[in-house]
């Protein structure tokens, strides 16, 4: 068993990374996969395929947290979530042979999401429990999430050429491996329970917001920023395929051009916000983020669109760590777990909203309108919240003067 917190940290980061890889593997070949599963194809069916899983994520995260509190351990539940998620992937691939239609597919997606969020949420919670510094532990989680999304998009695009179900089988294998890794982590490396942060239900998030109204500013930015990520996970896939004729491999590369800089620049740009304050990264970054999103939708050549995806990732990396740091600035150290839990709830709701808004607007109008709507939302939140961000950045505690 692994007892050193550094070794536990690396293994738990692998678990979080593996869950993201398994999830994103399906995105680049999404259009072909839903057709193989009996759907008519198109962005609407893709939307419901993603919404079914993510709806279960939001609903069941708090259940897994409460269960880990009740049993007093997290690692066995991480294993159960990963193995259950792997089994749901295998079941998904078997549905066409069983003659089960797309409604059954969505049911299995809900079931799989209910399992997979256990591995993901409790994997991050176990990182929060470790000694060695919360910044280091959450940095490991952030890098794992970003690199998992980047690798999943590239690998998913490549193996989709073999079969529409190849990413599903690969995702099952990755989740099973995550369960094996989680089984080797000994929870004696933890310094205590972060159960308050586990209870990330919407009611707890709203209670946190009521007690600290100023948190409404970073919560709103977190909602819109994750909305754009959900938008690209769905609309970006169909846009690059339909507008530029890219196959699944090309779509995977396009998504990776966003995910990779977004992941790798989180730490240096977060450190930059420590030096120059939160205002410019949050407000100017959000405006640049919104403009670059619209520019992708306006691009007439695939080379230009893919280059702009890099700019989208860079702009997003300006906003995300500074916004999370603003949450930390506004609360006492003892309240950080609950405050960040509320931030993540609003972020998860934003991700789901990105699927729904992108899917509905994209299906009922066109891709350019969908990009305009989502990019405008990002710019609007920056403009509307500008005075509040300026005030909070000026009065909130800055990291340079905050000792943990």
DRENDO-1510 file (C-alpha; in Angstrom, 1 decimal, always signed):
<recs>
REC; n; res; u; v; w
REC; 1; UNK; +0.0; +0.0; +0.0 .
REC; 2; UNK; +1.1; +3.5; -0.7 .
REC; 3; UNK; +1.6; +5.6; +2.4 .
REC; 4; UNK; +3.7; +8.6; +1.3 .
REC; 5; UNK; +1.4; +11.6; +0.4 .
REC; 6; UNK; +3.5; +12.4; -2.7 .
REC; 7; UNK; +3.1; +8.9; -4.1 .
REC; 8; UNK; -0.6; +8.9; -3.2 .
REC; 9; UNK; -1.0; +12.3; -4.9 .
REC; 10; UNK; +0.5; +11.0; -8.1 .
REC; 11; UNK; -1.7; +7.9; -8.1 .
REC; 12; UNK; -4.8; +9.8; -7.4 .
REC; 13; UNK; -3.9; +12.3; -10.2 .
REC; 14; UNK; -3.7; +9.3; -12.5 .
REC; 15; UNK; -7.2; +8.2; -11.4 .
REC; 16; UNK; -8.6; +11.7; -12.2 .
REC; 17; UNK; -6.7; +11.8; -15.5 .
REC; 18; UNK; -8.0; +8.4; -16.5 .
REC; 19; UNK; -11.6; +9.4; -15.9 .
REC; 20; UNK; -11.2; +12.5; -18.1 .
REC; 21; UNK; -9.5; +10.4; -20.8 .
REC; 22; UNK; -12.4; +7.8; -20.8 .
REC; 23; UNK; -15.0; +10.6; -21.0 .
REC; 24; UNK; -13.4; +12.6; -23.8 .
REC; 25; UNK; -12.4; +9.6; -25.9 .
REC; 26; UNK; -16.0; +9.5; -27.1 .
REC; 27; UNK; -16.2; +13.2; -28.2 .
REC; 28; UNK; -14.4; +13.3; -31.5 .
REC; 29; UNK; -16.3; +10.4; -33.0 .
REC; 30; UNK; -19.6; +11.3; -31.4 .
REC; 31; UNK; -21.5; +11.7; -34.6 .
REC; 32; UNK; -20.6; +8.2; -35.8 .
REC; 33; UNK; -21.1; +6.6; -32.4 .
REC; 34; UNK; -24.7; +7.8; -31.9 .
REC; 35; UNK; -25.6; +6.6; -35.4 .
REC; 36; UNK; -24.1; +3.2; -34.5 .
REC; 37; UNK; -26.2; +3.2; -31.3 .
REC; 38; UNK; -29.4; +3.8; -33.3 .
REC; 39; UNK; -29.8; +7.5; -33.1 .
REC; 40; UNK; -30.7; +9.5; -36.3 .
REC; 41; UNK; -27.4; +11.4; -36.0 .
REC; 42; UNK; -27.0; +15.2; -35.8 .
REC; 43; UNK; -26.4; +17.6; -33.0 .
REC; 44; UNK; -29.7; +17.1; -31.1 .
REC; 45; UNK; -29.0; +13.4; -30.5 .
REC; 46; UNK; -25.4; +14.2; -29.6 .
REC; 47; UNK; -26.7; +16.8; -27.1 .
REC; 48; UNK; -28.9; +14.2; -25.3 .
REC; 49; UNK; -26.1; +11.6; -25.3 .
REC; 50; UNK; -23.9; +14.1; -23.4 .
REC; 51; UNK; -26.6; +15.6; -21.2 .
REC; 52; UNK; -27.7; +12.1; -19.9 .
REC; 53; UNK; -24.2; +11.5; -18.5 .
REC; 54; UNK; -23.6; +14.9; -17.2 .
REC; 55; UNK; -27.0; +15.2; -15.6 .
REC; 56; UNK; -26.1; +12.1; -13.6 .
REC; 57; UNK; -22.8; +13.7; -12.7 .
REC; 58; UNK; -24.5; +16.7; -11.1 .
REC; 59; UNK; -27.2; +14.6; -9.4 .
REC; 60; UNK; -25.0; +11.9; -7.9 .
REC; 61; UNK; -21.8; +13.7; -6.9 .
REC; 62; UNK; -23.3; +14.6; -3.5 .
REC; 63; UNK; -24.5; +11.0; -3.0 .
REC; 64; UNK; -21.0; +9.6; -3.3 .
REC; 65; UNK; -19.7; +12.3; -0.9 .
REC; 66; UNK; -22.3; +11.4; +1.7 .
REC; 67; UNK; -21.6; +7.7; +1.2 .
REC; 68; UNK; -17.9; +8.1; +1.8 .
REC; 69; UNK; -18.7; +10.0; +5.0 .
REC; 70; UNK; -21.0; +7.2; +6.1 .
REC; 71; UNK; -18.5; +4.4; +5.6 .
REC; 72; UNK; -15.5; +6.4; +6.7 .
REC; 73; UNK; -13.4; +5.5; +3.6 .
REC; 74; UNK; -13.2; +6.8; +0.0 .
REC; 75; UNK; -10.8; +4.5; -1.8 .
REC; 76; UNK; -13.2; +1.5; -2.1 .
REC; 77; UNK; -15.9; +3.8; -3.5 .
REC; 78; UNK; -13.5; +5.2; -6.0 .
REC; 79; UNK; -12.8; +1.7; -7.2 .
REC; 80; UNK; -16.5; +0.9; -7.3 .
REC; 81; UNK; -17.2; +4.0; -9.3 .
REC; 82; UNK; -14.4; +3.3; -11.8 .
REC; 83; UNK; -15.3; -0.4; -12.3 .
REC; 84; UNK; -19.0; +0.4; -12.5 .
REC; 85; UNK; -18.3; +3.0; -15.2 .
REC; 86; UNK; -16.2; +0.5; -17.1 .
REC; 87; UNK; -19.0; -2.0; -17.0 .
REC; 88; UNK; -21.5; +0.7; -18.3 .
REC; 89; UNK; -19.2; +1.3; -21.3 .
REC; 90; UNK; -19.2; -2.4; -22.1 .
REC; 91; UNK; -23.0; -2.5; -21.7 .
REC; 92; UNK; -23.3; +0.5; -24.0 .
REC; 93; UNK; -21.4; -1.2; -26.8 .
REC; 94; UNK; -23.5; -4.3; -26.5 .
REC; 95; UNK; -26.9; -2.5; -26.9 .
REC; 96; UNK; -27.2; -2.6; -30.7 .
REC; 97; UNK; -26.7; -6.4; -30.7 .
REC; 98; UNK; -29.4; -6.7; -28.0 .
REC; 99; UNK; -31.8; -4.7; -30.2 .
REC; 100; UNK; -32.1; -1.8; -27.6 .
REC; 101; UNK; -32.8; +1.6; -29.1 .
REC; 102; UNK; -31.5; +5.1; -28.3 .
REC; 103; UNK; -33.8; +5.5; -25.3 .
REC; 104; UNK; -32.1; +2.6; -23.7 .
REC; 105; UNK; -28.7; +4.1; -24.7 .
REC; 106; UNK; -29.6; +7.2; -22.7 .
REC; 107; UNK; -30.6; +5.2; -19.7 .
REC; 108; UNK; -27.2; +3.4; -19.8 .
REC; 109; UNK; -25.5; +6.8; -20.1 .
REC; 110; UNK; -27.3; +8.0; -16.9 .
REC; 111; UNK; -26.2; +4.8; -15.1 .
REC; 112; UNK; -22.6; +5.2; -16.3 .
REC; 113; UNK; -22.5; +8.8; -15.3 .
REC; 114; UNK; -23.8; +7.9; -11.8 .
REC; 115; UNK; -20.9; +5.5; -11.4 .
REC; 116; UNK; -18.1; +7.5; -13.1 .
REC; 117; UNK; -18.7; +10.6; -11.0 .
REC; 118; UNK; -18.0; +8.6; -7.9 .
REC; 119; UNK; -14.4; +7.8; -9.2 .
REC; 120; UNK; -13.9; +11.4; -10.3 .
REC; 121; UNK; -15.4; +13.4; -7.4 .
REC; 122; UNK; -14.0; +11.2; -4.7 .
REC; 123; UNK; -10.6; +11.0; -6.4 .
REC; 124; UNK; -10.4; +14.8; -6.2 .
REC; 125; UNK; -11.7; +14.7; -2.6 .
REC; 126; UNK; -8.9; +12.2; -1.7 .
REC; 127; UNK; -6.4; +14.7; -3.1 .
REC; 128; UNK; -8.0; +17.4; -0.9 .
REC; 129; UNK; -7.6; +15.1; +2.1 .
REC; 130; UNK; -3.8; +14.6; +1.6 .
REC; 131; UNK; -1.1; +16.4; +3.5 .
REC; 132; UNK; +1.5; +18.4; +1.6 .
REC; 133; UNK; -0.3; +21.5; +0.7 .
REC; 134; UNK; -3.8; +22.1; -0.8 .
REC; 135; UNK; -2.3; +24.2; -3.6 .
REC; 136; UNK; +0.0; +21.3; -4.7 .
REC; 137; UNK; -2.8; +18.8; -4.4 .
REC; 138; UNK; -5.3; +20.8; -6.4 .
REC; 139; UNK; -2.6; +21.7; -8.9 .
REC; 140; UNK; -2.2; +17.9; -9.5 .
REC; 141; UNK; -5.9; +17.6; -10.0 .
REC; 142; UNK; -6.0; +20.6; -12.5 .
REC; 143; UNK; -3.2; +19.3; -14.6 .
REC; 144; UNK; -4.7; +15.8; -14.6 .
REC; 145; UNK; -8.0; +17.1; -15.8 .
REC; 146; UNK; -6.5; +19.3; -18.5 .
REC; 147; UNK; -4.1; +16.7; -19.8 .
REC; 148; UNK; -6.8; +14.0; -19.6 .
REC; 149; UNK; -9.1; +16.0; -21.8 .
REC; 150; UNK; -6.2; +16.8; -24.3 .
REC; 151; UNK; -5.1; +13.2; -24.6 .
REC; 152; UNK; -8.6; +11.9; -24.8 .
REC; 153; UNK; -9.5; +14.1; -27.7 .
REC; 154; UNK; -6.5; +13.1; -29.7 .
REC; 155; UNK; -6.6; +9.4; -29.0 .
REC; 156; UNK; -10.4; +9.3; -29.4 .
REC; 157; UNK; -10.1; +10.8; -32.8 .
REC; 158; UNK; -7.5; +8.4; -33.9 .
REC; 159; UNK; -9.1; +5.2; -32.7 .
REC; 160; UNK; -12.6; +6.2; -33.9 .
REC; 161; UNK; -11.2; +5.4; -37.4 .
REC; 162; UNK; -11.0; +1.7; -36.4 .
REC; 163; UNK; -14.7; +1.5; -35.3 .
REC; 164; UNK; -17.3; +3.8; -33.8 .
REC; 165; UNK; -17.2; +1.6; -30.7 .
REC; 166; UNK; -13.4; +1.5; -30.3 .
REC; 167; UNK; -13.4; +4.6; -28.1 .
REC; 168; UNK; -16.0; +3.0; -25.9 .
REC; 169; UNK; -14.0; -0.2; -25.4 .
REC; 170; UNK; -10.9; +2.0; -24.8 .
REC; 171; UNK; -12.7; +4.0; -22.2 .
REC; 172; UNK; -13.8; +0.9; -20.4 .
REC; 173; UNK; -10.2; -0.3; -20.3 .
REC; 174; UNK; -9.0; +3.1; -19.0 .
REC; 175; UNK; -11.6; +3.2; -16.3 .
REC; 176; UNK; -10.8; -0.4; -15.2 .
REC; 177; UNK; -7.2; +0.6; -14.9 .
REC; 178; UNK; -8.1; +3.6; -12.8 .
REC; 179; UNK; -9.9; +1.3; -10.4 .
REC; 180; UNK; -6.8; -0.8; -10.1 .
REC; 181; UNK; -4.7; +2.2; -9.4 .
REC; 182; UNK; -7.1; +3.6; -6.8 .
REC; 183; UNK; -7.1; +0.2; -5.0 .
REC; 184; UNK; -3.3; +0.7; -4.3 .
REC; 185; UNK; -3.8; +4.1; -2.4 .
REC; 186; UNK; -3.8; +3.8; +1.3 .
REC; 187; UNK; -5.9; +6.5; +3.0 .
REC; 188; UNK; -3.5; +6.8; +5.9 .
REC; 189; UNK; -1.7; +9.4; +3.8 .
REC; 190; UNK; -4.6; +11.7; +4.4 .
REC; 191; UNK; -4.6; +14.3; +7.1 .
REC; 192; UNK; -8.4; +14.4; +7.6 .
REC; 193; UNK; -11.8; +14.4; +6.0 .
REC; 194; UNK; -12.9; +17.2; +3.7 .
REC; 195; UNK; -16.5; +16.1; +4.0 .
REC; 196; UNK; -17.7; +19.7; +3.9 .
REC; 197; UNK; -16.3; +20.0; +0.4 .
REC; 198; UNK; -18.0; +16.7; -0.6 .
REC; 199; UNK; -21.5; +18.0; -0.1 .
REC; 200; UNK; -21.5; +19.9; -3.4 .
REC; 201; UNK; -25.3; +19.8; -3.8 .
REC; 202; UNK; -27.0; +22.8; -5.2 .
REC; 203; UNK; -28.7; +23.6; -1.8 .
REC; 204; UNK; -25.2; +23.8; -0.1 .
REC; 205; UNK; -23.9; +26.0; -2.9 .
REC; 206; UNK; -26.9; +28.4; -2.6 .
REC; 207; UNK; -26.4; +28.5; +1.2 .
REC; 208; UNK; -22.7; +29.3; +0.7 .
REC; 209; UNK; -23.7; +32.1; -1.7 .
REC; 210; UNK; -26.2; +33.5; +0.8 .
REC; 211; UNK; -23.6; +33.7; +3.5 .
REC; 212; UNK; -21.0; +35.3; +1.2 .
REC; 213; UNK; -22.9; +37.3; -1.5 .
REC; 214; UNK; -19.6; +38.5; -3.0 .
REC; 215; UNK; -18.9; +34.9; -4.1 .
REC; 216; UNK; -21.7; +35.4; -6.7 .
REC; 217; UNK; -19.1; +37.1; -8.9 .
REC; 218; UNK; -16.7; +34.2; -9.3 .
REC; 219; UNK; -19.6; +31.8; -9.2 .
REC; 220; UNK; -21.1; +33.6; -12.3 .
REC; 221; UNK; -17.8; +33.5; -14.1 .
REC; 222; UNK; -17.3; +29.9; -13.3 .
REC; 223; UNK; -20.8; +29.1; -14.7 .
REC; 224; UNK; -20.2; +30.9; -18.0 .
REC; 225; UNK; -16.6; +29.6; -18.4 .
REC; 226; UNK; -17.7; +26.0; -18.0 .
REC; 227; UNK; -20.7; +26.7; -20.3 .
REC; 228; UNK; -18.2; +27.4; -23.0 .
REC; 229; UNK; -16.3; +24.2; -22.3 .
REC; 230; UNK; -19.5; +22.2; -22.6 .
REC; 231; UNK; -20.3; +24.1; -25.8 .
REC; 232; UNK; -17.0; +23.1; -27.5 .
REC; 233; UNK; -17.4; +19.5; -26.3 .
REC; 234; UNK; -20.6; +19.2; -28.3 .
REC; 235; UNK; -20.9; +21.9; -30.9 .
REC; 236; UNK; -17.2; +22.0; -31.6 .
REC; 237; UNK; -17.3; +18.3; -32.6 .
REC; 238; UNK; -20.1; +18.8; -35.1 .
REC; 239; UNK; -18.9; +22.2; -36.4 .
REC; 240; UNK; -15.4; +21.0; -37.4 .
REC; 241; UNK; -16.9; +17.9; -39.0 .
REC; 242; UNK; -19.7; +19.7; -40.9 .
REC; 243; UNK; -18.1; +23.0; -41.7 .
REC; 244; UNK; -14.7; +21.8; -42.7 .
REC; 245; UNK; -15.2; +18.1; -43.5 .
REC; 246; UNK; -12.8; +16.9; -40.8 .
REC; 247; UNK; -12.9; +13.2; -39.8 .
REC; 248; UNK; -12.9; +12.1; -36.2 .
REC; 249; UNK; -9.1; +12.3; -36.0 .
REC; 250; UNK; -9.1; +15.9; -37.3 .
REC; 251; UNK; -11.8; +16.8; -34.8 .
REC; 252; UNK; -9.8; +15.3; -32.0 .
REC; 253; UNK; -6.8; +17.4; -32.9 .
REC; 254; UNK; -9.0; +20.6; -33.1 .
REC; 255; UNK; -10.3; +19.9; -29.6 .
REC; 256; UNK; -6.8; +19.2; -28.3 .
REC; 257; UNK; -5.6; +22.6; -29.6 .
REC; 258; UNK; -8.0; +24.1; -27.0 .
REC; 259; UNK; -7.5; +21.6; -24.2 .
REC; 260; UNK; -3.7; +21.4; -24.2 .
REC; 261; UNK; -2.8; +25.1; -23.8 .
REC; 262; UNK; -5.7; +25.5; -21.4 .
REC; 263; UNK; -4.2; +22.7; -19.2 .
REC; 264; UNK; -0.5; +23.6; -19.5 .
REC; 265; UNK; -0.9; +27.4; -18.9 .
REC; 266; UNK; -3.1; +27.1; -15.8 .
REC; 267; UNK; -0.2; +27.3; -13.3 .
REC; 268; UNK; +1.9; +30.1; -14.9 .
REC; 269; UNK; -1.1; +32.3; -15.6 .
REC; 270; UNK; -2.5; +31.6; -12.2 .
REC; 271; UNK; +0.8; +32.7; -10.8 .
REC; 272; UNK; +0.6; +35.8; -13.0 .
REC; 273; UNK; -2.7; +36.8; -11.3 .
REC; 274; UNK; -0.9; +36.6; -8.0 .
REC; 275; UNK; +1.5; +39.3; -9.2 .
REC; 276; UNK; -0.8; +41.6; -11.1 .
REC; 277; UNK; -4.1; +41.0; -9.3 .
REC; 278; UNK; -7.3; +39.3; -10.5 .
REC; 279; UNK; -8.9; +42.1; -12.4 .
REC; 280; UNK; -7.1; +42.0; -15.7 .
REC; 281; UNK; -7.0; +38.2; -16.0 .
REC; 282; UNK; -10.7; +37.8; -15.2 .
REC; 283; UNK; -12.2; +40.7; -17.1 .
REC; 284; UNK; -9.8; +41.2; -20.0 .
REC; 285; UNK; -9.3; +37.4; -20.2 .
REC; 286; UNK; -13.1; +36.9; -20.4 .
REC; 287; UNK; -13.5; +39.5; -23.2 .
REC; 288; UNK; -10.6; +37.9; -25.1 .
REC; 289; UNK; -12.1; +34.5; -24.5 .
REC; 290; UNK; -15.5; +35.5; -25.9 .
REC; 291; UNK; -14.0; +37.3; -28.9 .
REC; 292; UNK; -11.9; +34.2; -29.8 .
REC; 293; UNK; -14.9; +31.9; -29.5 .
REC; 294; UNK; -16.8; +34.1; -32.0 .
REC; 295; UNK; -13.8; +34.2; -34.3 .
REC; 296; UNK; -13.7; +30.4; -34.5 .
REC; 297; UNK; -17.3; +30.5; -35.7 .
REC; 298; UNK; -16.4; +33.2; -38.3 .
REC; 299; UNK; -13.4; +31.4; -39.6 .
REC; 300; UNK; -13.6; +30.5; -43.3 .
REC; 301; UNK; -10.6; +28.1; -43.4 .
REC; 302; UNK; -9.9; +25.2; -41.2 .
REC; 303; UNK; -6.3; +26.3; -40.6 .
REC; 304; UNK; -7.5; +29.6; -39.3 .
REC; 305; UNK; -10.2; +27.9; -37.1 .
REC; 306; UNK; -7.7; +25.5; -35.6 .
REC; 307; UNK; -5.3; +28.3; -34.9 .
REC; 308; UNK; -8.0; +30.2; -33.2 .
REC; 309; UNK; -8.7; +27.2; -31.0 .
REC; 310; UNK; -5.2; +27.7; -29.5 .
REC; 311; UNK; -6.2; +31.3; -28.7 .
REC; 312; UNK; -9.4; +30.1; -27.0 .
REC; 313; UNK; -7.4; +27.8; -24.8 .
REC; 314; UNK; -4.9; +30.5; -23.9 .
REC; 315; UNK; -7.7; +33.0; -23.0 .
REC; 316; UNK; -9.5; +30.4; -21.0 .
REC; 317; UNK; -6.3; +29.7; -19.1 .
REC; 318; UNK; -6.1; +33.4; -18.1 .
REC; 319; UNK; -9.6; +33.3; -16.7 .
REC; 320; UNK; -10.0; +29.9; -14.9 .
REC; 321; UNK; -7.2; +30.0; -12.3 .
REC; 322; UNK; -7.7; +33.7; -11.5 .
REC; 323; UNK; -11.4; +33.1; -11.0 .
REC; 324; UNK; -10.8; +30.2; -8.6 .
REC; 325; UNK; -8.1; +32.3; -6.8 .
REC; 326; UNK; -10.7; +35.0; -6.4 .
REC; 327; UNK; -12.9; +32.5; -4.5 .
REC; 328; UNK; -10.0; +31.8; -2.2 .
REC; 329; UNK; -9.3; +35.6; -1.7 .
REC; 330; UNK; -12.9; +36.2; -0.5 .
REC; 331; UNK; -13.2; +33.6; +2.3 .
REC; 332; UNK; -11.3; +32.5; +5.4 .
REC; 333; UNK; -9.1; +29.4; +5.1 .
REC; 334; UNK; -11.6; +27.3; +7.1 .
REC; 335; UNK; -14.4; +28.2; +4.5 .
REC; 336; UNK; -12.4; +27.4; +1.4 .
REC; 337; UNK; -13.6; +23.8; +0.9 .
REC; 338; UNK; -17.2; +24.8; +1.1 .
REC; 339; UNK; -16.7; +27.9; -1.1 .
REC; 340; UNK; -14.9; +25.9; -3.8 .
REC; 341; UNK; -17.6; +23.2; -3.6 .
REC; 342; UNK; -20.1; +25.8; -4.4 .
REC; 343; UNK; -18.0; +27.1; -7.3 .
REC; 344; UNK; -17.8; +23.6; -8.7 .
REC; 345; UNK; -21.6; +23.1; -8.5 .
REC; 346; UNK; -22.2; +26.3; -10.5 .
REC; 347; UNK; -19.4; +25.2; -12.9 .
REC; 348; UNK; -21.0; +21.8; -13.4 .
REC; 349; UNK; -24.4; +23.5; -14.1 .
REC; 350; UNK; -22.6; +25.7; -16.6 .
REC; 351; UNK; -21.2; +22.7; -18.4 .
REC; 352; UNK; -24.6; +21.1; -18.7 .
REC; 353; UNK; -26.0; +24.5; -19.9 .
REC; 354; UNK; -23.3; +24.5; -22.6 .
REC; 355; UNK; -24.6; +21.2; -23.9 .
REC; 356; UNK; -28.2; +22.4; -23.9 .
REC; 357; UNK; -27.7; +25.9; -25.3 .
REC; 358; UNK; -25.2; +24.8; -27.9 .
REC; 359; UNK; -27.3; +21.9; -28.9 .
REC; 360; UNK; -30.6; +23.8; -29.1 .
REC; 361; UNK; -29.2; +26.9; -30.8 .
REC; 362; UNK; -27.0; +24.9; -33.2 .
REC; 363; UNK; -29.9; +22.6; -34.2 .
REC; 364; UNK; -32.5; +25.3; -34.6 .
REC; 365; UNK; -30.4; +28.0; -36.3 .
REC; 366; UNK; -26.8; +27.5; -37.5 .
REC; 367; UNK; -23.3; +27.1; -36.1 .
REC; 368; UNK; -22.4; +30.8; -36.4 .
REC; 369; UNK; -25.4; +31.8; -34.4 .
REC; 370; UNK; -24.4; +29.3; -31.7 .
REC; 371; UNK; -20.8; +30.7; -31.6 .
REC; 372; UNK; -22.2; +34.2; -31.4 .
REC; 373; UNK; -24.5; +33.4; -28.5 .
REC; 374; UNK; -21.9; +31.7; -26.4 .
REC; 375; UNK; -19.1; +34.2; -27.2 .
REC; 376; UNK; -21.5; +37.1; -26.4 .
REC; 377; UNK; -22.4; +35.5; -23.0 .
REC; 378; UNK; -18.7; +35.4; -22.1 .
REC; 379; UNK; -18.2; +39.0; -23.1 .
REC; 380; UNK; -21.4; +40.1; -21.4 .
REC; 381; UNK; -20.5; +38.6; -18.0 .
REC; 382; UNK; -17.2; +40.4; -18.1 .
REC; 383; UNK; -18.8; +43.8; -19.0 .
REC; 384; UNK; -21.6; +43.5; -16.5 .
REC; 385; UNK; -19.4; +42.3; -13.6 .
REC; 386; UNK; -16.5; +44.7; -14.4 .
REC; 387; UNK; -17.3; +47.1; -11.5 .
REC; 388; UNK; -17.8; +44.3; -9.0 .
REC; 389; UNK; -14.6; +42.5; -10.0 .
REC; 390; UNK; -12.6; +45.8; -9.8 .
REC; 391; UNK; -14.0; +46.3; -6.3 .
REC; 392; UNK; -13.4; +42.7; -5.1 .
REC; 393; UNK; -9.9; +42.7; -6.6 .
REC; 394; UNK; -9.1; +45.9; -4.7 .
REC; 395; UNK; -10.5; +44.9; -1.4 .
REC; 396; UNK; -10.1; +41.2; -1.3 .
REC; 397; UNK; -7.1; +39.5; +0.3 .
REC; 398; UNK; -4.4; +39.0; -2.2 .
REC; 399; UNK; -2.3; +35.8; -2.1 .
REC; 400; UNK; +1.0; +37.6; -1.5 .
REC; 401; UNK; -0.3; +38.7; +1.9 .
REC; 402; UNK; -2.1; +35.5; +2.8 .
REC; 403; UNK; -0.3; +32.8; +4.6 .
REC; 404; UNK; -1.6; +29.3; +4.8 .
</recs>
